[in-house]
Amino acid sequence: MSTSSVSKGCFVFKPSTKKRKIAGTEDHFTRGCEEKDGSALRYKLCKQLWDQIITDTESLQDHLNKNILDSLLDFTRKCSFTHDNSDWTAQMRASEIPTAALMLGVNVPDHDMTFQSLSELLRRSVTPYVASLQAKECGSLKLLLKRVLERAMGDVVAVDDEDEEEDTPQINKSVQCSLSMLCEWYKSKKSKDASTEINNSHPPVVVIFKDLEAFNPKVLQDFIQICSRYIYQLPLVFVFGIATSPSTIQNMLPHSVSSLLCIELFHSLSCTQQLSTVIDKFILTHKFPFKLSGKVMQVLISIFLYHDFSVRNFIKGVQVALLEHFYAQPLSVLCCEKKVALDILAHLPPKDLQRIRQLPSFKSHIEKLNKQDQVELMTNDASLKEESKKLIQSLHKYHKNYFPVLKCLHALTSTLPRYPLGKQIRELYLICLENSVWENEDYLTAMKLLKMLSKDELAAGMQRCVDILEPEKSKTMRNVLGQLKELVSKIKGLDLCTEMSPPAQDAEPILTSPLKNLQKKKTDLFQLQKTLLEMNESRRAKKLSPFELLRNETVDFFDSLVKTHLSPPESQPLNEVLYYCSSATVRRHLNAAPRTSIQAALSNPYFYLQNENLRTEDGTVSNSAPDICITYKLHLECGRLINLFDWLEAYCTVVPEAEDFGKVDEVRHARFIQAVSELEFLGFIKSTKQKTDHVARLTWGGC
């Protein structure tokens, strides 16, 4: 469309009636998949597991926070019900504001879910007047008051834009009027709310400070002082979200202000406890088919322990791995429940069957077969489907037995001195994922320590294993449970006082005489070693008691369980279908390096802009590249200090016009200054006072 008018004017072009189709998530997923034939099915399965993670995470978070949320609800109910009682003055002075100091830990990204659940529970069962605040939206006292009124009243409140550096009495006067408006509004609403489902004649106004440490202390102090004047008319309750320590309140508020608060502490579960629960829910279970390899698990746990302690971000890492697995692995169509996987396997196209033959685990499997079976599986698709069906069933059965035995081993070894196999189950799981755990030196140490446990310690550990296996429905685990119960009954039936045989009378001189000899005279190292060996041999020659025999039998039983069921996943055929192994991809997505990406973009702008004029072969930058790319490339050729005038002349030489080649004009000068400012903003250079008209280079590789 065009216009032929000579005069200036405004022309309206109506848009086309055809609606533009917006590409959805599925379109983006299927467009870039490794193989597009089964991409729709892979997206469907991935979406199901993704939704399952979200649903289970929300329910799990509510379950973990149930105790602390119930305590907070009881606290707010107590404050609201006793506001007009005579007991109120006995509990606290009338000017004190009930305050719940909620200790949530340093895992700040997880706090939003906790406060969201708290706000919903408060509105549903205690009070409809809840104002949840963040420091970034409450930079001044007026803004803080505005947010409280808007969220408590559920309406937009207009605040006059006066100079915020006014005298304190003037600010207080303005704010008092706003709070008096809130008081009047509360009195008018109280009668209406009495007829609702909330059985509370004086529902409190709850103000939640999500990130207390980030609030301006002066703003917070003024707000508390003003609110204390209205506590007679308005039942206020504060909730402080604290990430560090309770001493934060004393550090932010002077005694004259903190004395206006009646503070009660509430502690949430530690982030490590929450992580253990999440791992048990999503990782250490056969009900969730998608699995992570040892290296991917190590990356996610390392990011958790050394970066943010955020369980929410850990779950996001699992979701990233899930998406990458279904995006890049065509055989991920089999990563689902066993019945669904077997049905999909029966209809796999020849291309996917060929992919099964190329899996490293399948190649290792057929190498153990005779030559006739190898040829049959490599050439006959029907035979391959039948064999793959058996392998899928075996893989799911492997997981049903793997995780209960893993939990039993952890229950026995997590209380041993110095924790040879780790205190947390995730540490033991990482060891089992890497290689055969029974070949690990720490495992051998743990078995020796188990053979030194007392009767009560061994019985307690065995009982924990029985409790773990009770819910299991696998036939193999039911048999193991029966054997465990039999061993537990034998251990509890032993009477050590009567059945343990006393040591022989002539054994005492054998054991004590070397020690007496050592005390009588000085010995060298060789003599000491010889004496200790004699003592050890004498102990071995001693007859074992019935308990010691039973203890050795129990430890040997667990050792056989471990060697039978805790083989590494890489030893299982078709493990690539369920396990995601690209730790580098997960690390790149979750632990990004922005400096590296920026340098790559400045060095090779074609990779991002996809403009053919920017394509170069020898690593140079085209003169058609953006100004910042040209100045960046030129600054790499300089030393630690860069002369701005020389840099400008070099820039004008690289960016010539049709005429005045290399001349510094106003346009080029302005473009150069803007590019230099952008480099300074990105942190590649900085101003320096060492030389006039120079800047200092901050990147490595200079002279």
ABEGO torsion letter per residue (X at the ends): XBBABABBBBBBBBBBABBBBBBBAAAAAAAABABAAAAAAAAAAAAAAAAAAAAAAAAAAAAAAAAAAAAAAAAAAAAAAAAABAAAAAABBAABBBBBBBBAEABAAAAAAAAAAAAAAAAAAABABBBBBBAAABABAAAAAAAAAAAAAGBBBBBBBBBAABBAAAAAAAAAAAAAAAAAAAAAAAAAAAABABBBABBBBBBBBABAAABBAAAAAAAAAAAAAAAAABBBBBBBBBABBAAAAAAABBAAAAAABBBBBBBBBBAAAAAAAAAAAAABBAABABBBBAAAAAAAAAAAAAAAGBAAAAAAAAAAAAAAAAAABAAAAABBBAAAAAAAAAABBAAAAAAAAABAAAAAAAAABBAAAAAAAAABAAAAAAAAAAAAAAAAAAAAAAAAAAAAAAAAAAABBGGAAEABAAAAAAAAAABBAAABAAAAAAAAAAAABBAAAAAAAAAAAAAAAAABABAAAAAAAAAAAAAAAAAAABBAAAABBBBBAAAAAAAAAAAAAAAABBBBAAAAAAAAAAAAAAAAABBBBAAAAAAAAAAAAAAAAAAAAABBAAABBGAAAABBABAAAAAAAABBBAAAAAAAAAABAAAAAGBAAABBAAGBBBAABBAAAAAAAAAAABBABBBAAAAAAAAAAABBBABGBGBBBAAAAAAAAAAAAAAAAAGABBBBAABBGBBBBABBGBX
